[in-house]
Amino acid sequence: MEKRKIINFNNLKFEPFDNYGVVVPGMSWHKISYNKQNGGQGTYVLKMEPGSKSLPHEHTGFEEFLMLDGELIDPDGKIFKKGDFISFAPRSKHSSQTINGCLVLVFMRGVNKAI
């Protein structure tokens, strides 16, 4: 089937994460269906290296993600761990950091705005 896409998580090719117009150090992604020009809809795998931080941002639509490996920490101290599914509502704001690195499956429904 030509419209089917199969992703093997053991063989992903990651590119520098540049969703906000600048490369964020320590962050890379593998776009599965994410398309910024199509309203920021779709899915991608995000890899964060140990000690990396995301830029503070606001969600214009829902952002949901599944922690595949490692841990991610939000500014309020909440730690997301492997197996956690997190849902951020539109207009929510945050940033995240990781101490030891993590791998995250992200489902986007709108382009995030850096703040």
N, CA, C and O atoms as a Tinker XYZ file with bonds, in Angstrom:
   460  protein
     1  N      0.851000   -1.183000    0.000000    73     2
     2  CA     0.000000    0.000000    0.000000    64     1     3
     3  C      0.891000    1.239000    0.000000    63     2     4     5
     4  O      1.690000    1.437000    0.915000    81     3
     5  N      0.753000    2.053000   -1.010000    73     3     6
     6  CA     1.623000    3.209000   -1.141000    64     5     7
     7  C      1.332000    4.314000   -0.127000    63     6     8     9
     8  O      2.190000    5.168000    0.097000    81     7
     9  N      0.172000    4.326000    0.482000    73     7    10
    10  CA    -0.169000    5.376000    1.446000    64     9    11
    11  C      0.129000    4.960000    2.890000    63    10    12    13
    12  O     -0.149000    5.711000    3.825000    81    11
    13  N      0.685000    3.783000    3.064000    73    11    14
    14  CA     1.040000    3.305000    4.403000    64    13    15
    15  C      2.503000    3.642000    4.660000    63    14    16    17
    16  O      3.344000    3.545000    3.766000    81    15
    17  N      2.796000    4.044000    5.912000    73    15    18
    18  CA     4.162000    4.363000    6.312000    64    17    19
    19  C      4.478000    3.545000    7.562000    63    18    20    21
    20  O      3.739000    3.596000    8.545000    81    19
    21  N      5.560000    2.805000    7.524000    73    19    22
    22  CA     5.966000    1.989000    8.662000    64    21    23
    23  C      7.235000    2.589000    9.245000    63    22    24    25
    24  O      8.214000    2.811000    8.531000    81    23
    25  N      7.212000    2.847000   10.537000    73    23    26
    26  CA     8.354000    3.444000   11.238000    64    25    27
    27  C      8.967000    2.403000   12.160000    63    26    28    29
    28  O      8.272000    1.807000   12.983000    81    27
    29  N     10.267000    2.185000   12.023000    73    27    30
    30  CA    10.998000    1.298000   12.928000    64    29    31
    31  C     11.783000    2.187000   13.887000    63    30    32    33
    32  O     12.711000    2.881000   13.471000    81    31
    33  N     11.418000    2.170000   15.160000    73    31    34
    34  CA    12.033000    3.049000   16.148000    64    33    35
    35  C     13.510000    2.742000   16.369000    63    34    36    37
    36  O     14.214000    3.548000   16.977000    81    35
    37  N     13.997000    1.595000   15.890000    73    35    38
    38  CA    15.409000    1.249000   16.038000    64    37    39
    39  C     16.282000    1.859000   14.950000    63    38    40    41
    40  O     17.508000    1.841000   15.061000    81    39
    41  N     15.664000    2.401000   13.893000    73    39    42
    42  CA    16.428000    2.921000   12.751000    64    41    43
    43  C     16.012000    4.339000   12.360000    63    42    44    45
    44  O     15.999000    4.667000   11.174000    81    43
    45  N     15.681000    5.165000   13.313000    73    43    46
    46  CA    15.238000    6.524000   12.995000    64    45    47
    47  C     16.420000    7.415000   12.637000    63    46    48    49
    48  O     17.497000    7.304000   13.223000    81    47
    49  N     16.207000    8.289000   11.677000    73    47    50
    50  CA    17.203000    9.302000   11.326000    64    49    51
    51  C     16.709000   10.627000   11.881000    63    50    52    53
    52  O     15.694000   11.163000   11.436000    81    51
    53  N     17.436000   11.145000   12.855000    73    51    54
    54  CA    17.042000   12.390000   13.514000    64    53    55
    55  C     17.719000   13.587000   12.863000    63    54    56    57
    56  O     18.855000   13.507000   12.395000    81    55
    57  N     16.984000   14.707000   12.846000    73    55    58
    58  CA    17.486000   15.981000   12.345000    64    57    59
    59  C     17.427000   16.990000   13.484000    63    58    60    61
    60  O     16.631000   16.820000   14.408000    81    59
    61  N     18.246000   18.033000   13.441000    73    59    62
    62  CA    18.181000   19.050000   14.498000    64    61    63
    63  C     16.762000   19.618000   14.625000    63    62    64    65
    64  O     16.108000   19.899000   13.621000    81    63
    65  N     16.297000   19.781000   15.854000    73    63    66
    66  CA    14.957000   20.309000   16.115000    64    65    67
    67  C     14.971000   21.811000   15.869000    63    66    68    69
    68  O     15.673000   22.554000   16.556000    81    67
    69  N     14.192000   22.254000   14.884000    73    67    70
    70  CA    14.175000   23.666000   14.492000    64    69    71
    71  C     12.753000   24.195000   14.307000    63    70    72    73
    72  O     12.519000   25.062000   13.465000    81    71
    73  N     11.833000   23.693000   15.067000    73    71    74
    74  CA    10.421000   24.037000   14.888000    64    73    75
    75  C     10.111000   25.507000   15.191000    63    74    76    77
    76  O      9.068000   26.012000   14.774000    81    75
    77  N     11.001000   26.199000   15.911000    73    75    78
    78  CA    10.771000   27.607000   16.265000    64    77    79
    79  C     11.630000   28.549000   15.432000    63    78    80    81
    80  O     11.762000   29.726000   15.768000    81    79
    81  N     12.219000   28.040000   14.339000    73    79    82
    82  CA    13.022000   28.872000   13.470000    64    81    83
    83  C     14.498000   28.884000   13.823000    63    82    84    85
    84  O     15.310000   29.397000   13.053000    81    83
    85  N     14.859000   28.333000   14.963000    73    83    86
    86  CA    16.253000   28.192000   15.374000    64    85    87
    87  C     16.463000   26.760000   15.862000    63    86    88    89
    88  O     15.532000   26.126000   16.360000    81    87
    89  N     17.670000   26.259000   15.719000    73    87    90
    90  CA    17.985000   24.923000   16.229000    64    89    91
    91  C     18.114000   25.003000   17.742000    63    90    92    93
    92  O     18.823000   25.863000   18.263000    81    91
    93  N     17.430000   24.109000   18.448000    73    91    94
    94  CA    17.501000   24.052000   19.900000    64    93    95
    95  C     18.600000   23.046000   20.263000    63    94    96    97
    96  O     18.500000   21.870000   19.915000    81    95
    97  N     19.641000   23.500000   20.958000    73    95    98
    98  CA    20.754000   22.601000   21.292000    64    97    99
    99  C     20.289000   21.370000   22.064000    63    98   100   101
   100  O     19.482000   21.473000   22.989000    81    99
   101  N     20.803000   20.213000   21.678000    73    99   102
   102  CA    20.502000   18.968000   22.379000    64   101   103
   103  C     19.183000   18.326000   22.018000    63   102   104   105
   104  O     18.827000   17.286000   22.572000    81   103
   105  N     18.444000   18.934000   21.090000    73   103   106
   106  CA    17.151000   18.385000   20.693000    64   105   107
   107  C     17.180000   18.031000   19.213000    63   106   108   109
   108  O     17.705000   18.788000   18.395000    81   107
   109  N     16.608000   16.867000   18.871000    73   107   110
   110  CA    16.482000   16.456000   17.476000    64   109   111
   111  C     15.156000   15.743000   17.301000    63   110   112   113
   112  O     14.544000   15.293000   18.270000    81   111
   113  N     14.719000   15.646000   16.053000    73   111   114
   114  CA    13.421000   15.019000   15.796000    64   113   115
   115  C     13.428000   14.215000   14.516000    63   114   116   117
   116  O     14.234000   14.423000   13.608000    81   115
   117  N     12.479000   13.275000   14.490000    73   115   118
   118  CA    12.197000   12.488000   13.295000    64   117   119
   119  C     10.716000   12.713000   12.998000    63   118   120   121
   120  O      9.846000   12.243000   13.731000    81   119
   121  N     10.443000   13.438000   11.916000    73   119   122
   122  CA     9.055000   13.736000   11.572000    64   121   123
   123  C      8.412000   12.513000   10.937000    63   122   124   125
   124  O      8.930000   11.952000    9.971000    81   123
   125  N      7.284000   12.113000   11.491000    73   123   126
   126  CA     6.516000   11.005000   10.930000    64   125   127
   127  C      5.446000   11.571000    9.991000    63   126   128   129
   128  O      5.418000   11.241000    8.805000    81   127
   129  N      4.569000   12.422000   10.524000    73   127   130
   130  CA     3.543000   13.054000    9.700000    64   129   131
   131  C      3.425000   14.545000    9.989000    63   130   132   133
   132  O      2.585000   15.222000    9.396000    81   131
   133  N      4.249000   15.065000   10.885000    73   131   134
   134  CA     4.171000   16.479000   11.266000    64   133   135
   135  C      4.495000   17.381000   10.087000    63   134   136   137
   136  O      5.447000   17.149000    9.343000    81   135
   137  N      3.666000   18.428000    9.936000    73   135   138
   138  CA     3.869000   19.397000    8.872000    64   137   139
   139  C      3.517000   20.777000    9.408000    63   138   140   141
   140  O      2.343000   21.088000    9.610000    81   139
   141  N      4.523000   21.595000    9.635000    73   139   142
   142  CA     4.310000   22.941000   10.169000    64   141   143
   143  C      3.469000   23.792000    9.221000    63   142   144   145
   144  O      2.633000   24.578000    9.668000    81   143
   145  N      3.688000   23.638000    7.907000    73   143   146
   146  CA     2.958000   24.432000    6.919000    64   145   147
   147  C      1.492000   24.003000    6.805000    63   146   148   149
   148  O      0.682000   24.713000    6.209000    81   147
   149  N      1.157000   22.863000    7.365000    73   147   150
   150  CA    -0.224000   22.377000    7.326000    64   149   151
   151  C     -0.896000   22.588000    8.689000    63   150   152   153
   152  O     -1.679000   21.755000    9.145000    81   151
   153  N     -0.576000   23.709000    9.320000    73   151   154
   154  CA    -1.202000   24.040000   10.593000    64   153   155
   155  C     -0.562000   23.363000   11.794000    63   154   156   157
   156  O     -1.138000   23.383000   12.882000    81   155
   157  N      0.599000   22.772000   11.629000    73   155   158
   158  CA     1.279000   22.141000   12.756000    64   157   159
   159  C      0.621000   20.847000   13.192000    63   158   160   161
   160  O      0.653000   20.490000   14.370000    81   159
   161  N      0.036000   20.158000   12.259000    73   159   162
   162  CA    -0.630000   18.884000   12.547000    64   161   163
   163  C      0.337000   17.739000   12.345000    63   162   164   165
   164  O      1.193000   17.795000   11.462000    81   163
   165  N      0.210000   16.696000   13.157000    73   163   166
   166  CA     0.966000   15.485000   12.900000    64   165   167
   167  C      1.754000   14.974000   14.089000    63   166   168   169
   168  O      1.591000   15.426000   15.222000    81   167
   169  N      2.614000   14.017000   13.788000    73   167   170
   170  CA     3.332000   13.264000   14.804000    64   169   171
   171  C      4.821000   13.273000   14.494000    63   170   172   173
   172  O      5.235000   13.253000   13.335000    81   171
   173  N      5.621000   13.304000   15.572000    73   171   174
   174  CA     7.067000   13.168000   15.419000    64   173   175
   175  C      7.667000   12.518000   16.662000    63   174   176   177
   176  O      7.045000   12.487000   17.724000    81   175
   177  N      8.880000   12.001000   16.513000    73   175   178
   178  CA     9.634000   11.462000   17.634000    64   177   179
   179  C     10.671000   12.509000   18.004000    63   178   180   181
   180  O     11.433000   12.967000   17.153000    81   179
   181  N     10.696000   12.884000   19.267000    73   179   182
   182  CA    11.625000   13.892000   19.770000    64   181   183
   183  C     12.677000   13.218000   20.642000    63   182   184   185
   184  O     12.357000   12.438000   21.538000    81   183
   185  N     13.931000   13.533000   20.363000    73   183   186
   186  CA    15.024000   13.029000   21.193000    64   185   187
   187  C     15.693000   14.219000   21.861000    63   186   188   189
   188  O     16.070000   15.189000   21.203000    81   187
   189  N     15.834000   14.131000   23.186000    73   187   190
   190  CA    16.515000   15.174000   23.940000    64   189   191
   191  C     17.742000   14.554000   24.597000    63   190   192   193
   192  O     17.646000   13.553000   25.308000    81   191
   193  N     18.883000   15.161000   24.348000    73   191   194
   194  CA    20.138000   14.691000   24.921000    64   193   195
   195  C     20.209000   15.075000   26.400000    63   194   196   197
   196  O     19.528000   16.008000   26.824000    81   195
   197  N     21.022000   14.372000   27.188000    73   195   198
   198  CA    21.165000   14.726000   28.609000    64   197   199
   199  C     21.485000   16.212000   28.797000    63   198   200   201
   200  O     22.356000   16.764000   28.124000    81   199
   201  N     20.762000   16.846000   29.726000    73   199   202
   202  CA    20.979000   18.247000   30.055000    64   201   203
   203  C     20.305000   19.244000   29.137000    63   202   204   205
   204  O     20.463000   20.449000   29.336000    81   203
   205  N     19.558000   18.792000   28.138000    73   203   206
   206  CA    18.933000   19.738000   27.197000    64   205   207
   207  C     17.617000   20.282000   27.742000    63   206   208   209
   208  O     16.982000   19.682000   28.610000    81   207
   209  N     17.227000   21.443000   27.202000    73   207   210
   210  CA    16.002000   22.136000   27.608000    64   209   211
   211  C     15.256000   22.609000   26.371000    63   210   212   213
   212  O     15.862000   23.047000   25.394000    81   211
   213  N     13.931000   22.515000   26.425000    73   211   214
   214  CA    13.125000   23.080000   25.345000    64   213   215
   215  C     12.979000   24.578000   25.570000    63   214   216   217
   216  O     13.175000   25.071000   26.681000    81   215
   217  N     12.636000   25.294000   24.511000    73   215   218
   218  CA    12.348000   26.715000   24.649000    64   217   219
   219  C     10.981000   26.876000   25.305000    63   218   220   221
   220  O     10.093000   26.056000   25.074000    81   219
   221  N     10.794000   27.908000   26.115000    73   219   222
   222  CA     9.449000   28.188000   26.631000    64   221   223
   223  C      8.514000   28.428000   25.445000    63   222   224   225
   224  O      8.858000   29.143000   24.503000    81   223
   225  N      7.327000   27.819000   25.506000    73   223   226
   226  CA     6.401000   27.944000   24.385000    64   225   227
   227  C      4.958000   27.856000   24.843000    63   226   228   229
   228  O      4.651000   27.376000   25.934000    81   227
   229  N      4.073000   28.341000   23.962000    73   227   230
   230  CA     2.628000   28.280000   24.184000    64   229   231
   231  C      2.025000   27.376000   23.126000    63   230   232   233
   232  O      2.400000   27.434000   21.954000    81   231
   233  N      1.087000   26.541000   23.550000    73   231   234
   234  CA     0.421000   25.627000   22.631000    64   233   235
   235  C     -0.780000   26.326000   21.995000    63   234   236   237
   236  O     -1.638000   26.858000   22.699000    81   235
   237  N     -0.838000   26.322000   20.659000    73   235   238
   238  CA    -1.986000   26.905000   19.971000    64   237   239
   239  C     -3.103000   25.884000   19.801000    63   238   240   241
   240  O     -4.261000   26.249000   19.601000    81   239
   241  N     -2.754000   24.623000   19.880000    73   239   242
   242  CA    -3.716000   23.518000   19.845000    64   241   243
   243  C     -3.250000   22.489000   20.858000    63   242   244   245
   244  O     -2.300000   22.733000   21.601000    81   243
   245  N     -3.899000   21.365000   20.893000    73   243   246
   246  CA    -3.470000   20.316000   21.808000    64   245   247
   247  C     -2.079000   19.804000   21.423000    63   246   248   249
   248  O     -1.776000   19.626000   20.243000    81   247
   249  N     -1.249000   19.572000   22.428000    73   247   250
   250  CA     0.009000   18.854000   22.261000    64   249   251
   251  C     -0.046000   17.684000   23.236000    63   250   252   253
   252  O     -0.229000   17.869000   24.439000    81   251
   253  N      0.112000   16.493000   22.706000    73   251   254
   254  CA     0.090000   15.305000   23.547000    64   253   255
   255  C      1.319000   14.477000   23.245000    63   254   256   257
   256  O      1.780000   14.428000   22.104000    81   255
   257  N      1.851000   13.821000   24.274000    73   255   258
   258  CA     3.027000   12.996000   24.024000    64   257   259
   259  C      3.101000   11.802000   24.958000    63   258   260   261
   260  O      2.585000   11.813000   26.075000    81   259
   261  N      3.768000   10.769000   24.450000    73   259   262
   262  CA     3.989000    9.525000   25.172000    64   261   263
   263  C      5.483000    9.415000   25.433000    63   262   264   265
   264  O      6.293000    9.477000   24.508000    81   263
   265  N      5.834000    9.253000   26.686000    73   263   266
   266  CA     7.237000    9.090000   27.057000    64   265   267
   267  C      7.666000    7.669000   26.702000    63   266   268   269
   268  O      7.175000    6.698000   27.279000    81   267
   269  N      8.587000    7.560000   25.747000    73   267   270
   270  CA     9.083000    6.252000   25.316000    64   269   271
   271  C     10.262000    5.784000   26.154000    63   270   272   273
   272  O     10.432000    4.589000   26.392000    81   271
   273  N     11.083000    6.747000   26.602000    73   271   274
   274  CA    12.267000    6.404000   27.383000    64   273   275
   275  C     12.751000    7.647000   28.120000    63   274   276   277
   276  O     12.561000    8.765000   27.642000    81   275
   277  N     13.369000    7.460000   29.268000    73   275   278
   278  CA    13.945000    8.566000   30.026000    64   277   279
   279  C     12.918000    9.347000   30.811000    63   278   280   281
   280  O     11.797000    8.892000   31.037000    81   279
   281  N     13.328000   10.542000   31.225000    73   279   282
   282  CA    12.470000   11.412000   32.021000    64   281   283
   283  C     12.538000   12.844000   31.505000    63   282   284   285
   284  O     13.552000   13.286000   30.966000    81   283
   285  N     11.430000   13.553000   31.686000    73   283   286
   286  CA    11.303000   14.944000   31.280000    64   285   287
   287  C     10.725000   15.700000   32.471000    63   286   288   289
   288  O      9.810000   15.210000   33.134000    81   287
   289  N     11.255000   16.888000   32.745000    73   287   290
   290  CA    10.837000   17.660000   33.917000    64   289   291
   291  C     10.267000   18.998000   33.464000    63   290   292   293
   292  O     10.903000   19.722000   32.698000    81   291
   293  N      9.058000   19.328000   33.943000    73   291   294
   294  CA     8.444000   20.616000   33.661000    64   293   295
   295  C      8.859000   21.623000   34.744000    63   294   296   297
   296  O      9.344000   21.220000   35.800000    81   295
   297  N      8.673000   22.938000   34.492000    73   295   298
   298  CA     9.119000   23.957000   35.448000    64   297   299
   299  C      8.513000   23.838000   36.848000    63   298   300   301
   300  O      9.120000   24.291000   37.820000    81   299
   301  N      7.326000   23.237000   36.965000    73   299   302
   302  CA     6.715000   23.071000   38.279000    64   301   303
   303  C      7.279000   21.867000   39.039000    63   302   304   305
   304  O      6.827000   21.552000   40.140000    81   303
   305  N      8.274000   21.197000   38.441000    73   303   306
   306  CA     8.910000   20.054000   39.102000    64   305   307
   307  C      8.292000   18.707000   38.780000    63   306   308   309
   308  O      8.812000   17.676000   39.207000    81   307
   309  N      7.196000   18.692000   38.036000    73   307   310
   310  CA     6.557000   17.436000   37.660000    64   309   311
   311  C      7.484000   16.655000   36.731000    63   310   312   313
   312  O      8.001000   17.199000   35.755000    81   311
   313  N      7.690000   15.376000   37.041000    73   311   314
   314  CA     8.556000   14.516000   36.246000    64   313   315
   315  C      7.702000   13.541000   35.447000    63   314   316   317
   316  O      6.901000   12.793000   36.009000    81   315
   317  N      7.882000   13.558000   34.130000    73   315   318
   318  CA     7.210000   12.628000   33.248000    64   317   319
   319  C      8.167000   11.471000   32.989000    63   318   320   321
   320  O      9.331000   11.683000   32.647000    81   319
   321  N      7.664000   10.231000   33.156000    73   319   322
   322  CA     8.506000    9.043000   33.042000    64   321   323
   323  C      8.016000    8.125000   31.937000    63   322   324   325
   324  O      6.901000    8.269000   31.436000    81   323
   325  N      8.864000    7.182000   31.568000    73   323   326
   326  CA     8.535000    6.194000   30.544000    64   325   327
   327  C      7.148000    5.611000   30.803000    63   326   328   329
   328  O      6.846000    5.159000   31.908000    81   327
   329  N      6.314000    5.629000   29.770000    73   327   330
   330  CA     4.951000    5.112000   29.874000    64   329   331
   331  C      3.907000    6.170000   30.168000    63   330   332   333
   332  O      2.716000    5.914000   29.990000    81   331
   333  N      4.318000    7.372000   30.619000    73   331   334
   334  CA     3.361000    8.448000   30.889000    64   333   335
   335  C      2.858000    9.041000   29.576000    63   334   336   337
   336  O      3.626000    9.215000   28.630000    81   335
   337  N      1.560000    9.351000   29.527000    73   335   338
   338  CA     0.957000   10.065000   28.407000    64   337   339
   339  C      0.514000   11.412000   28.930000    63   338   340   341
   340  O     -0.258000   11.480000   29.888000    81   339
   341  N      0.987000   12.484000   28.321000    73   339   342
   342  CA     0.737000   13.837000   28.800000    64   341   343
   343  C     -0.055000   14.595000   27.754000    63   342   344   345
   344  O      0.215000   14.470000   26.559000    81   343
   345  N     -1.040000   15.391000   28.194000    73   343   346
   346  CA    -1.854000   16.195000   27.286000    64   345   347
   347  C     -1.841000   17.646000   27.757000    63   346   348   349
   348  O     -2.233000   17.944000   28.886000    81   347
   349  N     -1.391000   18.543000   26.889000    73   347   350
   350  CA    -1.424000   19.978000   27.153000    64   349   351
   351  C     -2.521000   20.599000   26.313000    63   350   352   353
   352  O     -2.575000   20.384000   25.102000    81   351
   353  N     -3.398000   21.367000   26.944000    73   351   354
   354  CA    -4.519000   22.012000   26.268000    64   353   355
   355  C     -4.048000   23.259000   25.517000    63   354   356   357
   356  O     -2.986000   23.803000   25.817000    81   355
   357  N     -4.838000   23.706000   24.545000    73   355   358
   358  CA    -4.518000   24.956000   23.854000    64   357   359
   359  C     -4.370000   26.106000   24.849000    63   358   360   361
   360  O     -5.088000   26.175000   25.846000    81   359
   361  N     -3.437000   26.997000   24.566000    73   359   362
   362  CA    -3.099000   28.182000   25.358000    64   361   363
   363  C     -2.306000   27.853000   26.619000    63   362   364   365
   364  O     -1.992000   28.761000   27.388000    81   363
   365  N     -1.973000   26.590000   26.857000    73   363   366
   366  CA    -1.097000   26.275000   27.995000    64   365   367
   367  C      0.336000   26.633000   27.611000    63   366   368   369
   368  O      0.700000   26.617000   26.436000    81   367
   369  N      1.142000   26.956000   28.625000    73   367   370
   370  CA     2.521000   27.376000   28.412000    64   369   371
   371  C      3.426000   26.556000   29.310000    63   370   372   373
   372  O      3.073000   26.228000   30.442000    81   371
   373  N      4.614000   26.225000   28.781000    73   371   374
   374  CA     5.604000   25.528000   29.594000    64   373   375
   375  C      6.911000   25.419000   28.831000    63   374   376   377
   376  O      7.030000   25.866000   27.691000    81   375
   377  N      7.869000   24.822000   29.480000    73   375   378
   378  CA     9.121000   24.382000   28.862000    64   377   379
   379  C      9.490000   23.108000   29.607000    63   378   380   381
   380  O      8.935000   22.832000   30.670000    81   379
   381  N     10.406000   22.341000   29.071000    73   379   382
   382  CA    10.789000   21.081000   29.705000    64   381   383
   383  C     12.294000   20.917000   29.645000    63   382   384   385
   384  O     12.965000   21.498000   28.791000    81   383
   385  N     12.812000   20.119000   30.562000    73   383   386
   386  CA    14.230000   19.796000   30.542000    64   385   387
   387  C     14.413000   18.336000   30.922000    63   386   388   389
   388  O     13.530000   17.718000   31.518000    81   387
   389  N     15.561000   17.798000   30.570000    73   387   390
   390  CA    15.873000   16.426000   30.929000    64   389   391
   391  C     17.278000   16.371000   31.512000    63   390   392   393
   392  O     18.184000   17.062000   31.047000    81   391
   393  N     17.443000   15.563000   32.510000    73   391   394
   394  CA    18.761000   15.406000   33.119000    64   393   395
   395  C     19.559000   14.335000   32.383000    63   394   396   397
   396  O     20.718000   14.548000   32.027000    81   395
   397  N     18.936000   13.190000   32.161000    73   395   398
   398  CA    19.634000   12.051000   31.563000    64   397   399
   399  C     19.249000   11.761000   30.118000    63   398   400   401
   400  O     19.718000   10.781000   29.539000    81   399
   401  N     18.393000   12.607000   29.523000    73   399   402
   402  CA    17.945000   12.398000   28.160000    64   401   403
   403  C     16.613000   11.669000   28.101000    63   402   404   405
   404  O     16.208000   11.027000   29.070000    81   403
   405  N     15.936000   11.767000   26.970000    73   403   406
   406  CA    14.653000   11.094000   26.822000    64   405   407
   407  C     14.285000   10.965000   25.343000    63   406   408   409
   408  O     14.862000   11.613000   24.469000    81   407
   409  N     13.310000   10.110000   25.107000    73   407   410
   410  CA    12.738000    9.887000   23.784000    64   409   411
   411  C     11.226000    9.987000   23.934000    63   410   412   413
   412  O     10.636000    9.329000   24.791000    81   411
   413  N     10.597000   10.816000   23.096000    73   411   414
   414  CA     9.186000   11.166000   23.259000    64   413   415
   415  C      8.460000   11.057000   21.921000    63   414   416   417
   416  O      8.965000   11.534000   20.904000    81   415
   417  N      7.293000   10.443000   21.911000    73   415   418
   418  CA     6.433000   10.391000   20.740000    64   417   419
   419  C      5.402000   11.512000   20.885000    63   418   420   421
   420  O      4.572000   11.477000   21.793000    81   419
   421  N      5.453000   12.518000   19.982000    73   419   422
   422  CA     4.666000   13.744000   20.122000    64   421   423
   423  C      3.563000   13.797000   19.066000    63   422   424   425
   424  O      3.795000   13.533000   17.887000    81   423
   425  N      2.352000   14.147000   19.522000    73   423   426
   426  CA     1.180000   14.302000   18.659000    64   425   427
   427  C      0.755000   15.772000   18.717000    63   426   428   429
   428  O      0.336000   16.258000   19.768000    81   427
   429  N      0.863000   16.473000   17.596000    73   427   430
   430  CA     0.597000   17.911000   17.561000    64   429   431
   431  C     -0.696000   18.233000   16.828000    63   430   432   433
   432  O     -1.054000   17.599000   15.836000    81   431
   433  N     -1.393000   19.261000   17.364000    73   431   434
   434  CA    -2.596000   19.788000   16.705000    64   433   435
   435  C     -2.532000   21.301000   16.703000    63   434   436   437
   436  O     -3.457000   21.980000   17.151000    81   435
   437  N     -1.435000   21.814000   16.196000    73   435   438
   438  CA    -1.215000   23.267000   16.117000    64   437   439
   439  C      0.242000   23.593000   16.314000    63   438   440   441
   440  O      0.959000   22.868000   17.005000    81   439
   441  N      0.686000   24.675000   15.713000    73   439   442
   442  CA     2.077000   25.093000   15.820000    64   441   443
   443  C      2.292000   25.785000   17.165000    63   442   444   445
   444  O      1.564000   26.721000   17.496000    81   443
   445  N      3.267000   25.347000   17.932000    73   443   446
   446  CA     3.614000   26.023000   19.176000    64   445   447
   447  C      4.264000   27.358000   18.874000    63   446   448   449
   448  O      4.942000   27.510000   17.858000    81   447
   449  N      4.058000   28.331000   19.761000    73   447   450
   450  CA     4.675000   29.642000   19.622000    64   449   451
   451  C      5.740000   29.796000   20.711000    63   450   452   453
   452  O      5.442000   29.627000   21.893000    81   451
   453  N      6.975000   30.114000   20.324000    73   451   454
   454  CA     8.007000   30.392000   21.302000    64   453   455
   455  C      7.626000   31.659000   22.059000    63   454   456   457
   456  O      7.111000   32.609000   21.469000    81   455
   457  N      7.882000   31.672000   23.374000    73   455   458
   458  CA     7.559000   32.864000   24.189000    64   457   459
   459  C      8.788000   33.305000   24.963000    63   458   460
   460  O      8.732000   34.284000   25.706000    81   459
